[in-house]
Amino acid sequence: MEKIKYLIKERAQGVKIPENLGFGLIYTDHVFEMDYDPAKGWHNPTIKPLENLSIHPATMFIHYAQSIFEGLKAFKTRSGEAVIFRADRHIDRLNRSAKRICIPEVDPDFLMYALTELIAIEKDWIPTRDGEALYIRPVVYGSDLFLGVRPSTRYKLVIMLSPVGAYYPEGFVPVKILAQDDYVRAVRKGMGECKTPANYAASLLAGQKAKEQGFTQVLWLDGIEQKYLEEVGTMNIFVQFKGEVATPKLTGTVLPGVTRESVIQILHDKGYNVTERLISINEIVTEYKKGNVLSIFGTGTAAVISPVGLLSYKGFEMKFDYTDSNVLAAELFKEISAIQRAEIVDRYNWLTYADKKSVEV
Ligand SMILES: *Cc1c(COP(=O)(O)O)cnc(C)c1O
């Protein structure tokens, strides 16, 4: 792979991170970009000032959604080092998504190197208050100009960065979710396990209707029978039964979340009986009535852990009292946040340190 080209903009005034960050509203000065064509492969890796992409209206991905993305986070440790959480797993997943929709894979070692270089250069943009992080958004899209349907022959990869605020600025707020059977997100052998924009487009209407009824998120049921739990909104889901913490198994329709993987590992090592299996909505209703469902929570990079306060299915409301029954969600949130900020020992080797190597800004 060729060397990265650095076009770094001087920052006379330094970096000023705004107070109220929200999510995905503010972008840092620089991006990483590279291009693919069949003759050169991935080439022209560059770290450069953020600027608009200039896109011809015939650019393939805006018509046929041949695009993939990732979402991961960088943090600053107490001693001021920049770290990225589980970057290798996200790069891995980017390449798995790429394969499914005919996008050429990227050399994972090179991408890891490019990512650490970018984070090192943009380190001053990492916010440090509780719950804050630098959100990393890689995206790859087909860039041929063509109105017919086939895989693009050329691609662009962009990594942009966005300082984000605490997901729960007022503390851990349980969400209200609606299990519905009017719409499905994905079906087996489709693209449900890929991080690709089309899955999000498929989810919007159900999400909007749930919001109109006062719910925060949709609980997705399987695409064939609308019987088995899949995901909640854009998060994976865990159900804490008496004596078992269960999460839907990866049948091809569920996004294999990195947070999901981390939670499974932590629970397993703490001695919980954690299972990956089919969980039907009827099982939840039956067990809830017997008092056997202690808590439900979602997992994902943005929120880390999101406790469910209310689950509604066909008009039957199941309530989970956060203060006494959802202790597990709070514990997991604390533990993962502490690992991410290197406040406790990184016992799983989940952090990649991004230090300035070849460049000085
Ligand atoms: C990204 C994503 C998740 C969560 O994955 P993480 O790797 O934990 O951030 C879950 N579901 C969907 C549909 C997603 O796109």
The ligand as an SDF file (V2000), in Angstrom:
LIG
                    3D

 15 15  0  0  0  0  0  0  0  0999 V2000
  -24.5150   -0.7740   14.4960 C   0  0  0  0  0  0  0  0  0  0  0  0
  -25.7220   -1.5340   14.8090 C   0  0  0  0  0  0  0  0  0  0  0  0
  -25.8860   -2.2100   16.0370 C   0  0  0  0  0  0  0  0  0  0  0  0
  -24.9140   -2.1200   17.1730 C   0  0  0  0  0  0  0  0  0  0  0  0
  -23.6270   -2.5650   16.8540 O   0  0  0  0  0  0  0  0  0  0  0  0
  -22.3870   -2.0800   17.7100 P   0  0  0  0  0  0  0  0  0  0  0  0
  -21.2290   -2.7000   17.0180 O   0  0  0  0  0  0  0  0  0  0  0  0
  -22.5690   -2.5860   19.0840 O   0  0  0  0  0  0  0  0  0  0  0  0
  -22.3730   -0.5880   17.6550 O   0  0  0  0  0  0  0  0  0  0  0  0
  -27.0380   -2.9670   16.2140 C   0  0  0  0  0  0  0  0  0  0  0  0
  -27.9830   -3.0300   15.2700 N   0  0  0  0  0  0  0  0  0  0  0  0
  -27.8720   -2.3850   14.0900 C   0  0  0  0  0  0  0  0  0  0  0  0
  -28.9540   -2.5080   13.0830 C   0  0  0  0  0  0  0  0  0  0  0  0
  -26.7410   -1.6130   13.8230 C   0  0  0  0  0  0  0  0  0  0  0  0
  -26.6360   -0.9840   12.6620 O   0  0  0  0  0  0  0  0  0  0  0  0
  1  2  1  0
  2  3  1  0
  2 14  2  0
  3  4  1  0
  3 10  2  0
  4  5  1  0
  5  6  1  0
  6  7  2  0
  6  8  1  0
  6  9  1  0
 10 11  1  0
 11 12  2  0
 12 13  1  0
 12 14  1  0
 14 15  1  0
M  END
$$$$
